Amino acid sequence: MITTFLQKMICSFLILCSTLYQSQTLTVQGIAKDSLGRMGMAISVNDTLRKFRDKAFKDKNWDGYDQLVNNKVFSTYPDSAGNYSITAKPTDTLYFYKRKYITQKYKVADIIKHNIKVFLKPMPCVSINKCNQETPSKLYIFVGKKMKVTTVDTSKYCEDIVDSEYKGEYKIEQELGDHYPSSEITFNAFDHISKFEYDFRNYDNVLTFIGEYCGDLIQMKYQFFPVYKTVDGRWATPVDTYMEGYYKSENNQPTAITFDQSIYFNLPGTGSGSDEQITQLKQFKFPEKYYRIENGKVIPIAGRYVEDSVKLWKATYRQK
């Protein structure tokens, strides 16, 4: 009986010690480098940084994530020699990650017990095709109807890319440049955090400019006009007052155009901005000579037919 009682006491004591050990916070020290011994690695307790980063992307709120990055309770970075130190529980998991490298993770208890040193390996990657061609072999200028635009995974590239890359699939409605031997075209486009109205993906129909470089079809960066049907079935683009100062338009002024009656834009700021702000918006972005405003709707009454927009583009783009 006594032996059994002692065994139970010892067992309970060991369980208690184990529980206390697992719940206590320890200082974990170790070595973490990439395969070339370079800096730039992040270490996170229980993958906290990635989880909050994904939430920040979803909610479009970076305040909490920015604070977390600088919170040493959840994350840290190795020094130039690869040494790191962070507090965590034995049951926690440390994540070691770096862009374009394969993430590794280890239980804190295992790191301490086995003195694990971390060496990240690079992800398999694809090198970008190098093309030194400055002038395109072909220049396809056309009105295109969007069929599909998809985001290209740029993390697969060995090189760092600051732009977002997209693959656009369009039906050619009207050609105004070199002839493309199909009614449908697929091209790549690059963009760097453009505002909504200057992101070609946000329009159903665009007049755009696609160059052929080393066999690849690439949209001339940021070069497109949103286009809409007129009552006589032609394609035209309303006036962008901001871009009027960019284009060489002295000899190519907007003209009166009757767009299809279904074409209108909602007046931004209605209900939220002050009367003065809305008045300034109307004067600058939607002046009376280019737009008519009725019941909160902005109706274009002037613009350029696509043929004139192409002339405008050529006069400006080739002077840069």
DOZA-680258 format. One line per 8 residues: number of its first residue (from 1); their letters; for each residue x, y, z of N, C-alpha, C, CB. Coordinates in steps of 0.001 Angstrom, whole numbers, plus 500000, padded with zeros to 6 digits. Glycine has a CB too. Layout:
<rs>
NUM> a> X Y Z X Y Z X Y Z X Y Z; ...
</rs>
This chain:
<rs>
1> mittflqk> 500824 498799 500000 500000 500000 500000 500863 501258 500000 499065 500002 501208; 501895 501234 500856 502772 502401 500944 503495 502627 499623 503789 502230 502084; 503951 501497 499040 504666 501583 497755 503772 502184 496684 505160 500192 497308; 502522 501722 496629 501573 502233 495645 501324 503718 495864 500250 501456 495714; 501177 504103 497145 500942 505503 497475 502124 506377 497040 500692 505658 498981; 503337 505894 497307 504535 506646 496914 504637 506779 495400 505793 505968 497461; 504303 505676 494703 504344 505725 493249 503386 506778 492705 504007 504358 492666; 502172 506849 493299 501193 507839 492856 501682 509247 493158 499835 507595 493527
9> micsflil> 502312 509429 494324 502827 510741 494688 503925 511185 493734 503349 510728 496117; 504832 510249 493428 505937 510567 492511 505401 510899 491120 506934 509386 492429; 504420 510116 490691 503820 510346 489373 503158 511717 489317 502792 509246 489045; 502414 512050 490368 501745 513355 490428 502771 514480 490445 500836 513445 491670; 503866 514263 491176 504919 515275 491248 505552 515506 489874 505996 514854 492264; 505801 514404 489159 506404 514517 487826 505467 515229 486854 506763 513127 487282; 504174 514919 486960 503189 515583 486093 503155 517073 486397 501777 514961 486278; 503198 517398 487703 503184 518796 488109 504420 519526 487583 503109 518907 489638
17> cstlyqsq> 505578 518872 487703 506821 519480 487209 506762 519700 485701 508030 518598 487564; 506223 518677 485013 506110 518794 483560 505184 519927 483174 505612 517487 482955; 504069 520046 483900 503102 521118 483616 503722 522482 483868 501834 520950 484476; 504441 522590 484996 505086 523854 485310 506144 524204 484272 505710 523799 486698; 506872 523182 483826 507914 523411 482820 507304 523902 481515 508722 522127 482575; 506208 523242 481097 505587 523588 479829 504947 524968 479856 504557 522556 479464; 504538 525420 481034 503841 526701 481125 504786 527871 481371 502814 526647 482224; 506022 527579 481736 506931 528677 482047 507511 529274 480768 508059 528195 482970
25> tltvqgia> 507918 530525 480855 508520 531222 479727 510036 531166 479845 508032 532685 479658; 510675 530756 478763 512126 530599 478742 512738 531573 477745 512516 529149 478389; 514012 531835 477916 514757 532594 476916 515455 531601 476000 515786 533570 477583; 515054 531625 474732 515617 530694 473748 516707 531413 472974 514514 530148 472779; 517877 530814 472928 518987 531387 472179 519482 530366 471172 520132 531829 473124; 519872 530860 470004 520344 529927 468996 520956 530624 467806 519224 529053 468542; 521184 529825 466760 521777 530311 465513 520778 530080 464388 523140 529598 465211; 520571 531104 463547 519683 530982 462387 520242 531821 461244 518227 531428 462741
33> kdslgrmg> 520499 531164 460103 521045 531839 458923 520369 531275 457686 522596 531669 458835; 520523 531984 456556 520125 531365 455302 521322 530599 454751 519613 532430 454277; 521159 529990 453606 522212 529113 453068 523491 529862 452719 521705 528396 451838; 523378 531190 452529 524546 531995 452201 525029 532812 453398 524231 532918 451038; 524408 532592 454555 524827 533295 455758 524444 534754 455785 526284 533180 455913; 523402 535130 455014 523004 536534 454941 521911 536862 455952 522526 536874 453533; 521743 538171 456182 520723 538635 457119 519371 538734 456407 521121 540006 457729; 518357 539140 457177 517045 539360 456588 516009 538325 456986 517163 539384 455113
41> maisvndt> 516347 537451 457898 515415 536418 458338 514563 536941 459487 516173 535141 458763; 513322 536454 459560 512437 536791 460675 512117 535531 461459 511135 537468 460172; 512000 535674 462770 511658 534556 463651 510394 534934 464407 512833 534213 464642; 509407 534062 464372 508118 534369 464975 507670 533229 465877 507065 534640 463894; 507078 533591 467009 506511 532595 467918 505131 532183 467399 506415 533154 469380; 504976 530881 467137 503697 530320 466688 503171 530959 465406 502667 530473 467775; 504067 531387 464531 503690 531935 463219 502801 533170 463360 502967 530870 462386; 502986 533903 464444 502115 535043 464725 502189 536103 463639 502474 535656 466059
49> lrkfrdka> 503390 536382 463133 503542 537439 462139 502744 537141 460870 505014 537625 461795; 502839 535902 460381 502128 535564 459141 500624 535650 459341 502514 534157 458660; 500152 535152 460483 498708 535181 460747 498183 536613 460778 498392 534478 462075; 498912 537499 461466 498466 538883 461536 498665 539593 460198 499214 539624 462644; 499702 539206 459451 499904 539803 458131 498741 539461 457212 501229 539323 457513; 498329 538199 457210 497207 537785 456373 495926 538502 456776 497010 536273 456459; 495743 538699 458077 494565 539414 458552 494626 540884 458141 494441 539290 460079; 495827 541458 458175 495982 542854 457772 495652 543026 456294 497411 543343 458057
57> fkdknwdg> 496093 542056 455459 495760 542091 454037 494248 542032 453841 496442 540929 453293; 493603 541142 454597 492160 540948 454458 491396 542188 454903 491704 539730 455269; 491791 542766 456041 491073 543911 456597 491593 545250 456071 491169 543890 458103; 492724 545214 455349 493369 546434 454848 493662 547401 455997 492479 547121 453788; 494138 546824 457094 494487 547602 458279 495850 547133 458770 493401 547456 459400; 496864 547997 458577 498234 547594 458876 498728 548092 460227 499149 548087 457801; 497899 548855 460937 498369 549425 462203 498771 548345 463200 497290 550310 462814; 497889 547360 463395 498178 546292 464350 499365 545461 463939 496981 545406 464518
65> ydqlvnnk> 499503 545204 462634 500618 544392 462154 501941 545131 462340 500417 544023 460674; 501961 546418 462031 503194 547198 462186 503654 547205 463648 502981 548646 461689; 502711 547289 464571 503067 547255 465987 503603 545882 466374 501855 547615 466857; 503007 544844 465790 503420 543486 466122 504840 543199 465646 502454 542481 465513; 505190 543714 464466 506530 543486 463919 507604 543959 464881 506687 544195 462577; 507313 545048 465597 508293 545614 466528 508136 545103 467956 508187 547111 466524; 507214 544151 468148 506986 543591 469478 507894 542370 469676 505484 543202 469668; 508910 542519 470501 509903 541466 470681 509358 540244 471416 511084 542010 471428
73> vfstypds> 508134 540353 471952 507536 539197 472615 507162 538135 471585 506294 539617 473431; 506799 538575 470381 506316 537650 469365 507317 537381 468244 505055 538178 468779; 508263 538273 468045 509170 538091 466911 510524 538717 467186 508569 538689 465645; 511494 538285 466404 512836 538852 466511 513580 538581 465210 513610 538257 467734; 514792 539098 465145 515638 538920 463966 517047 538564 464420 515648 540202 463081; 517700 537626 463748 519088 537306 464116 520007 538489 463822 519578 536049 463356; 521126 538562 464541 522096 539604 464245 522945 539190 463050 522984 539891 465472; 523954 539982 462724 524760 539733 461526 525495 538392 461577 525765 540854 461340
81> agnysita> 525690 537851 462788 526360 536547 462915 525357 535394 462981 527248 536530 464162; 524051 535716 462966 523030 534678 463015 522520 534360 464411 523561 533444 462408; 523024 535067 465420 522578 534815 466795 521206 535445 467049 523609 535364 467805; 520351 534696 467711 519048 535247 468067 518699 534885 469501 517961 534740 467107; 517779 535651 470066 517296 535395 471418 515838 535824 471474 518156 536151 472495; 514982 534956 472030 513564 535275 472121 512962 534500 473284 512827 534947 470793; 511940 535055 473907 511273 534361 475010 510063 533601 474487 510848 535359 476113; 509888 532364 474971 508769 531520 474533 508600 530379 475520 509001 530970 473090
89> kptdtlyf> 507497 529696 475411 507242 528536 476246 507789 527285 475549 505721 528390 476541; 508125 526240 476310 508635 525004 475691 507656 524399 474691 508951 523979 476764; 506360 524632 474897 505345 524072 473986 505131 524937 472758 504025 523898 474713; 505701 526151 472742 505565 527015 471570 506387 526478 470408 505996 528451 471904; 506069 526995 469216 506822 526658 468013 507424 527925 467427 505922 525947 466973; 508701 527870 467095 509353 529003 466441 509351 528783 464929 510807 529189 466969; 508944 529816 464204 508949 529786 462732 510090 530660 462237 507577 530274 462141; 510855 530118 461323 511991 530832 460735 511678 531037 459253 513351 530040 460936
97> ykrkyitq> 511537 532303 458845 511203 532507 457451 511902 533728 456868 509712 532643 457294; 512052 533617 455556 512655 534689 454782 512098 534601 453369 514221 534598 454790; 511881 535744 452761 511310 535768 451409 512175 534962 450451 511167 537219 450902; 511500 534109 449680 512123 533245 448679 512933 532103 449302 513018 534070 447780; 512711 531836 450594 513344 530697 451264 512262 529807 451862 514338 531174 452367; 512578 528545 452050 511624 527580 452596 511543 527766 454111 512038 526115 452236; 510332 528026 454597 510120 528235 456037 510412 526952 456822 508669 528704 456306; 511063 527100 457962 511299 525969 458859 510667 526280 460216 512831 525676 459010
105> kykvadii> 510231 525248 460908 509622 525440 462223 510087 524335 463168 508071 525454 462118; 510266 524684 464445 510730 523732 465455 510070 524069 466790 512289 523760 465582; 509751 523018 467543 509284 523202 468903 510414 523785 469748 508779 521867 469499; 510072 524699 470631 511070 525314 471501 511784 524248 472333 510412 526360 472420; 511042 523268 472843 511647 522203 473653 512700 521437 472864 510571 521237 474157; 512432 521202 471576 513389 520476 470735 514622 521319 470442 512729 520048 469424; 514423 522632 470226 515565 523510 469972 516511 523490 471161 515096 524952 469681; 515942 523561 472360 516769 523563 473568 517431 522204 473784 515924 523938 474795
113> khnikvfl> 516650 521142 473624 517169 519798 473901 518249 519380 472920 516042 518789 473869; 518043 519683 471635 518967 519201 470605 519897 520293 470075 518186 518609 469457; 519808 521483 470656 520668 522592 470233 520581 522781 468705 522146 522331 470668; 519358 522900 468217 519123 522961 466769 519594 524296 466210 517629 522747 466448; 520404 524224 465169 520841 525405 464424 520077 525416 463107 522403 525402 464185; 519551 526560 462741 518674 526670 461576 519440 527256 460390 517441 527542 461904; 519335 526575 459249 519914 527065 457994 518836 526955 456917 521214 526251 457594; 518268 528090 456541 517190 528081 455558 517719 527811 454157 516439 529406 455584
121> kpmpcvsi> 516961 527046 453401 517311 526730 452019 516424 527536 451073 517166 525208 451744; 516992 527989 449957 516182 528782 449015 515094 527937 448358 517078 529403 447934; 513964 528584 448064 512900 527914 447325 513337 527693 445883 511591 528736 447377; 512827 526654 445250 513050 526525 443802 512463 527750 443107 512410 525204 443240; 513158 528309 442146 512681 529535 441510 512924 529508 440010 513361 530752 442126; 512291 530450 439336 512395 530573 437882 513055 531911 437571 510986 530459 437191; 514086 531890 436755 514760 533133 436374 513939 533862 435318 516189 532848 435847; 513866 535170 435454 513140 535988 434482 513939 536054 433189 512876 537416 435038
129> nkcnqetp> 513215 535955 432075 513872 536070 430776 514468 537473 430620 512871 535768 429626; 515748 537533 430328 516412 538819 430138 516173 539295 428708 517937 538713 430441; 515680 540523 428576 515415 541081 427255 515898 542522 427238 513900 540993 426894; 516859 542814 426381 517418 544160 426283 516802 544949 425130 518928 544086 426110; 515729 544408 424572 515080 545071 423443 514294 546287 423929 514149 544089 422696; 514667 547479 423478 514013 548701 423933 512803 549064 423082 514999 549843 423929; 512861 548779 421800 511756 549081 420886 511045 547788 420536 512262 549799 419599; 509722 547723 420681 509013 546470 420398 509057 546100 418924 507572 546575 420848
137> sklyifvg> 509117 544795 418669 509098 544312 417285 507755 544606 416637 509395 542801 417229; 506688 544483 417423 505332 544784 416984 504672 545636 418057 504511 543477 416711; 503765 546505 417641 503007 547308 418592 501526 547116 418285 503415 548824 418521; 500878 546364 419142 499464 546071 418953 498643 547083 419755 499130 544605 419387; 497946 547939 419020 497087 548946 419631 495653 548555 419296 497432 550407 419122; 494840 548388 420314 493484 547912 420049 492542 548254 421202 493491 546400 419805; 491266 548250 420875 490233 548275 421897 489975 546832 422284 488922 548989 421395; 490139 546537 423566 489996 545163 424021 488886 545018 425044 491296 544670 424603
145> kkmkvttv> 488126 543953 424915 487098 543623 425903 487669 542587 426856 485792 543095 425218; 487647 542892 428142 488243 542004 429147 487490 540679 429221 488251 542683 430528; 488231 539590 429070 487675 538265 429304 488103 537774 430683 488126 537273 428203; 489398 537920 430972 489912 537482 432273 491257 538143 432538 490047 535935 432328; 491457 538576 433777 492761 539073 434217 493110 538347 435505 492753 540638 434422; 494247 537671 435510 494664 536901 436683 495998 537421 437204 494770 535399 436342; 496211 537249 438498 497456 537681 439131 498518 536606 438978 497231 538004 440622; 499694 537011 438568 500828 536092 438417 501584 536020 439739 501777 536550 437259
153> dtskyced> 501946 534820 440141 502690 534626 441391 504148 535027 441174 502592 533143 441879; 504516 536216 441623 505883 536698 441414 506879 536113 442410 505913 538202 441502; 506374 535412 443438 507289 534808 444413 508078 533659 443792 506510 534305 445637; 507636 533160 442635 508324 532052 441973 509607 532519 441290 507401 531392 440951; 509762 533830 441103 510939 534339 440409 512151 534382 441338 510659 535732 439842; 513298 534109 440779 514532 534206 441565 514843 535667 441898 515716 533568 440797; 514497 536559 440968 514772 537973 441163 513654 538633 441979 514936 538678 439806; 513998 539724 442664 512993 540493 443396 512263 541417 442426 513646 541310 444549
161> ivdseykg> 510926 541459 442541 510103 542297 441686 509255 543199 442576 509210 541434 440737; 509307 544499 442335 508531 545433 443154 507128 545630 442596 509247 546779 443246; 506906 545246 441346 505595 545415 440718 504735 544176 440898 505751 545728 439233; 503432 544378 440804 502514 543255 440666 502452 542879 439189 501091 543606 441225; 502319 541594 438907 502263 541134 437522 500913 540466 437268 503433 540151 437213; 500356 540733 436091 499058 540180 435728 499112 539569 434334 497971 541262 435796; 498241 538616 434117 498054 538064 432778 496666 538459 432304 498238 536505 432764; 496622 539222 431218 495346 539690 430690 494936 538901 429458 495423 541171 430357
169> eykieqel> 493690 538497 429432 493122 537809 428274 491972 538671 427753 492632 536347 428645; 492104 539157 426520 491159 540114 425966 490692 539704 424569 491786 541498 425920; 489476 540111 424251 488950 539989 422901 489195 541307 422179 487430 539621 422912; 489787 541250 421002 490094 542461 420243 488830 542943 419537 491236 542203 419216; 488380 544149 419897 487173 544724 419318 487482 545620 418124 486417 545509 420369; 488596 546343 418200 488975 547247 417096 490488 547412 417111 488259 548648 417221; 491118 547162 415978 492569 547317 415866 492917 548715 415387 493157 546266 414911; 493992 549272 415970 494475 550590 415562 495993 550606 415408 494043 551647 416575
177> gdhypsse> 496615 549447 415457 498058 549339 415297 498384 548154 414420 498756 549213 416657; 499490 547478 414716 499852 546284 413953 498746 545237 414071 501204 545705 414446; 498611 544446 413023 497565 543416 413005 497989 542215 413841 497257 542975 411556; 497095 541803 414730 497337 540600 415516 496547 539455 414875 496928 540806 417024; 497190 538315 414646 496565 537237 413857 495520 536418 414602 497620 536315 413364; 494780 537032 415507 493725 536326 416220 492762 537362 416786 494310 535418 417351; 491542 536946 417064 490558 537871 417645 490707 537952 419168 489125 537430 417279; 491548 537099 419744 491804 537112 421175 493309 537194 421418 491201 535857 421857
185> itfnafdh> 493691 537873 422491 495112 538099 422775 495370 537942 424266 495558 539504 422294; 496527 537391 424590 496954 537244 425980 498280 537972 426151 497083 535737 426382; 498374 538784 427183 499599 539557 427412 499862 539677 428911 499495 540966 426764; 501065 540082 429243 501432 540330 430640 501457 541835 430893 502816 539690 430980; 501101 542224 432098 501088 543637 432478 501692 543782 433868 499642 544218 432440; 502312 544931 434104 502949 545190 435388 502413 546506 435961 504498 545240 435239; 502217 546518 437281 501652 547701 437920 502242 547817 439326 500087 547627 437968; 502405 549073 439757 502958 549290 441097 501985 550142 441912 504360 549973 441020
193> iskfeydf> 501025 549487 442528 500094 550108 443479 499380 551323 442871 500844 550529 444748; 498840 551174 441676 498107 552272 441057 496790 552532 441778 497846 551973 439583; 496340 553777 441749 495015 554104 442245 493980 553394 441389 494780 555633 442246; 492775 553256 441923 491720 552481 441282 491516 552874 439827 490427 552645 442038; 491400 554182 439542 491067 554606 438181 492222 554433 437205 490631 556046 438187; 493423 554166 437711 494571 553977 436821 495062 552531 436818 495707 554905 437232; 494183 551637 437213 494457 550197 437168 493577 549610 436071 494184 549498 438568; 494190 549151 434993 493439 548709 433810 492465 547582 434123 494395 548259 432727
201> rnydnvlt> 492718 546832 435195 491859 545691 435527 490443 546113 435896 492464 544903 436668; 490260 547384 436245 488970 547836 436746 488005 548275 435650 489176 548960 437699; 488364 548041 434400 487515 548453 433288 487193 547249 432397 488201 549570 432464; 485972 547253 431887 485556 546164 430988 486173 546307 429610 484037 546124 430866; 486337 547552 429156 486888 547810 427828 487973 548872 427913 485779 548250 426850; 489104 548618 427284 490205 549576 427297 490826 549682 425907 491271 549167 428334; 491312 550876 425617 492215 551065 424490 493604 550896 425067 492023 552480 423781; 494349 549900 424621 495637 549627 425259 496721 549390 424222 495529 548419 426186
209> figeycgd> 497959 549328 424695 499137 549311 423836 500040 548159 424282 499897 550681 423889; 500148 547154 423427 500882 545931 423770 502097 545802 422856 499966 544673 423648; 503274 545751 423456 504498 545591 422674 504990 544160 422695 505580 546513 423194; 505621 543767 421618 506244 542439 421553 507738 542596 421805 505978 541749 420166; 508193 542043 422926 509590 542152 423325 510178 540754 423460 509733 542945 424656; 511171 540451 422637 511830 539139 422682 510800 538003 422646 512703 539022 423951; 509753 538206 421880 508742 537173 421717 507623 537202 422735 509382 535864 421764; 507743 538046 423770 506711 538144 424805 505840 539371 424560 507351 538210 426213
217> liqmkyqf> 504545 539228 424822 503613 540345 424685 503438 541013 426045 502239 539865 424122; 503785 542295 426111 503767 543023 427383 503078 544363 427183 505205 543225 427935; 502162 544673 428072 501492 545972 428023 502500 547068 428337 500297 546023 429016; 502530 548111 427497 503357 549266 427807 502887 549782 429164 503261 550382 426683; 503796 549917 430100 503421 550121 431502 502535 551348 431696 504666 550256 432355; 501379 551124 432300 500374 552146 432635 499700 552756 431402 501022 553249 433447; 499927 552203 430226 499428 552835 429014 498101 552222 428567 500460 552720 427900; 497028 552905 428904 495698 552486 428461 494724 553641 428662 495221 551217 429234
225> fpvyktvd> 493608 553585 427942 492497 554508 428121 491236 553682 428357 492335 555458 426883; 490442 553982 429377 489135 553331 429472 488242 553853 428357 488481 553579 430865; 487496 552974 427712 486665 553393 426570 485228 552921 426745 487241 552846 425248; 484325 553661 426101 482899 553369 426183 482276 553604 424813 482203 554245 427271; 481128 552997 424602 480420 553131 423338 479717 554489 423251 479404 551991 423172; 479656 555034 422033 478885 556240 421765 477555 555826 421136 479673 557224 420833; 476654 556789 420985 475329 556452 420441 475405 555970 418997 474406 557660 420525; 476456 556370 418277 476607 555915 416891 477501 554675 416777 477179 557038 416038
233> grwatpvd> 477758 554012 417914 478455 552728 417883 479961 552797 417832 477998 551969 416738; 480541 553972 418024 482000 554096 418011 482532 553968 419435 482439 555449 417382; 483853 553822 419547 484508 553773 420850 485137 555133 421142 485580 552643 420895; 484981 555596 422370 485559 556882 422762 485907 556838 424239 484582 558054 422461; 486771 557754 424648 487166 557828 426058 486813 559196 426619 488682 557549 426225; 486193 559258 427805 485903 560551 428440 487195 561272 428813 485025 560355 429694; 487064 562504 429246 488234 563326 429572 488687 563052 431003 487916 564831 429387; 489976 562769 431151 490603 562678 432470 491351 563991 432676 491573 561418 432588
241> tymegyyk> 490801 564876 433501 491378 566207 433650 492789 566174 434222 490496 567052 434530; 493067 565173 435040 494418 565056 435606 495423 564727 434507 494457 563970 436711; 495062 563782 433632 495981 563354 432579 496076 564364 431437 495547 562012 432035; 495136 565296 431347 495215 566317 430304 496498 567128 430425 494000 567245 430372; 496965 567301 431657 498206 568032 431854 499442 567218 431496 498302 568486 433274; 499254 565924 431326 500374 565029 430996 500529 564884 429485 500166 563643 431639; 499399 564768 428789 499450 564547 427346 499686 565849 426586 498159 563892 426867; 500337 565719 425429 500581 566860 424539 499324 567076 423698 501847 566620 423622
249> sennqpta> 498365 567805 424274 497027 567856 423669 496696 569185 422994 495998 567577 424717; 497708 570034 422769 497418 571352 422196 496669 571241 420869 498714 572135 421995; 497062 570292 420037 496445 570132 418721 495455 568974 418672 497512 569927 417676; 495057 568509 419844 494154 567350 419884 493219 567514 421084 494961 565993 419975; 492407 568548 421028 491531 568878 422137 490300 567952 422162 491095 570349 422042; 489731 567719 423356 488495 566935 423428 487377 567606 422638 488065 566744 424891; 486479 566796 422128 485341 567309 421371 484041 566800 421991 485437 566890 419880; 482943 567442 421617 481635 567022 422122 481306 565635 421578 480529 568045 421727
257> itfdqsiy> 480928 564734 422477 480603 563355 422103 479348 562941 422859 481795 562380 422411; 478455 562280 422152 477266 561752 422804 477497 560277 423094 475993 561962 421924; 477786 559986 424352 478017 558604 424754 476678 557875 424874 478796 558544 426094; 476766 556564 424881 475574 555753 425121 474917 556198 426430 475933 554234 425169; 473597 556223 426449 472878 556737 427616 473151 555949 428900 471402 556731 427337; 473652 554720 428770 473919 553906 429961 475234 554268 430626 473925 552439 429598; 476017 555156 429999 477339 555489 430531 477247 556659 431498 478316 555819 429390; 477575 556409 432739 477651 557467 433740 478526 556968 434890 476222 557879 434248
265> fnlpgtgs> 478974 557908 435731 479781 557586 436907 479088 558163 438133 481240 558142 436770; 479300 557514 439258 478770 558051 440511 479669 559182 441001 478656 556938 441588; 479057 560216 441529 479818 561358 442015 480484 560999 443340 478907 562601 442177; 481816 560933 443387 482497 560567 444647 482275 561623 445713 484006 560374 444416; 482255 561176 446961 482187 562098 448086 480796 562539 448465 482986 563280 447790; 479799 562209 447646 478448 562638 447968 478003 562021 449288 477476 562261 446840; 477579 562864 450207 477114 562371 451496 478197 562308 452544 476518 561029 451335; 479465 562439 452132 480559 562361 453104 481425 563603 453096 481416 561149 452830
273> gsdeqitq> 481629 564211 451922 482458 565397 451860 481652 566659 452135 483128 565492 450510; 482364 567741 452435 481705 569018 452657 481252 569596 451320 482646 570004 453392; 480365 570576 451369 479897 571219 450139 481067 571828 449380 478845 572300 450455; 482007 572396 450117 483174 573019 449475 484030 571961 448764 484029 573782 450525; 484234 570806 449420 485029 569740 448806 484361 569199 447555 485259 568608 449800; 483052 569015 447612 482329 568497 446443 482372 569508 445299 480861 568166 446811; 482262 570793 445632 482348 571836 444610 483719 571834 443946 482060 573213 445221; 484774 571701 444740 486127 571647 444185 486314 570419 443313 487164 571654 445304
281> lkqfkfpe> 485732 569294 443757 485821 568066 442980 485158 568232 441621 485183 566907 443739; 483985 568852 441618 483279 569077 440358 484079 569988 439438 481897 569678 440619; 484666 571022 440006 485404 571981 439188 486670 571382 438591 485759 573196 440012; 487345 570556 439366 488618 570006 438889 488425 568730 438071 489539 569722 440069; 487715 567752 438631 487625 566442 437992 486489 566356 436975 487444 565374 439042; 485394 567081 437251 484230 566992 436365 483758 568390 435950 483081 566224 437057; 484600 569144 435246 484188 570497 434836 483005 570448 433858 485375 571244 434188; 482243 571539 433833 481008 571577 433057 481229 571371 431566 480314 572883 433279
289> kyyrieng> 482397 571749 431048 482605 571609 429607 482826 570158 429193 483789 572450 429169; 483083 569276 430180 483314 567863 429864 482252 566939 430450 484672 567443 430365; 481544 567387 431486 480602 566506 432186 479322 567254 432564 481259 565916 433446; 478242 566489 432643 476971 566994 433161 476617 566175 434399 475828 566914 432076; 476227 566847 435461 475920 566160 436717 474424 566245 436993 476727 566768 437896; 473804 565092 437136 472370 565017 437393 472100 563971 438469 471593 564681 436096; 471454 564400 439561 471048 563472 440618 472193 562580 441106 469912 562606 440124; 473362 563182 441301 474513 562433 441798 475215 561599 440753 474091 561555 442898
297> kvipiagr> 474761 561662 439495 475394 560912 438410 476217 561855 437547 474336 560178 437553; 477406 561411 437185 478300 562192 436336 478233 561616 434927 479771 562179 436884; 477763 562429 433982 477545 561961 432609 478552 562643 431689 476081 562248 432139; 479425 561874 431022 480403 562499 430117 479713 563060 428875 481489 561479 429703; 480107 564270 428482 479540 564898 427287 480632 565295 426297 478714 566128 427673; 481869 564965 426613 482992 565276 425736 484071 564218 425919 483553 566695 426028; 484973 564154 424953 486062 563188 425029 486791 563084 423715 485541 561830 425439; 487366 561939 423466 488075 561698 422213 487692 560317 421675 489616 561807 422417
305> yvedsvkl> 487486 560257 420399 487327 558948 419777 488673 558242 419825 486801 559070 418305; 488657 556911 419798 489898 556171 420019 490967 556518 418988 489624 554679 419990; 490567 556854 417775 491563 557229 416760 492355 558455 417207 490878 557507 415403; 491644 559426 417816 492330 560625 418302 493144 560333 419560 491318 561737 418584; 492668 559405 420383 493427 559033 421583 494752 558378 421199 492601 558079 422475; 494744 557597 420118 495983 556970 419652 496964 558038 419178 495692 555962 418515; 496469 559035 418442 497337 560135 417987 497910 560888 419185 496552 561109 417067; 497057 561102 420175 497500 561794 421391 498589 560994 422096 496312 562031 422346
313> wkatyrqk> 498382 559703 422200 499347 558835 422870 500682 558826 422119 498789 557403 422985; 500628 558683 420822 501856 558630 420037 502632 559935 420141 501539 558324 418576; 501921 561069 420137 502585 562364 420220 503263 562566 421568 501589 563478 419971; 502713 561936 422593 503250 562105 423953 504257 561042 424307 502133 562089 424966; 503870 559775 424115 504695 558666 424589 506043 558646 423893 503980 557341 424374; 506068 558933 422630 507329 558842 421876 508210 560062 422052 507044 558648 420410; 507717 561073 422768 508561 562212 423083 509254 562070 424417 507754 563464 423072; 508848 561044 425193 509403 560905 426547 510864 560494 426503 508601 559882 427354
</rs>
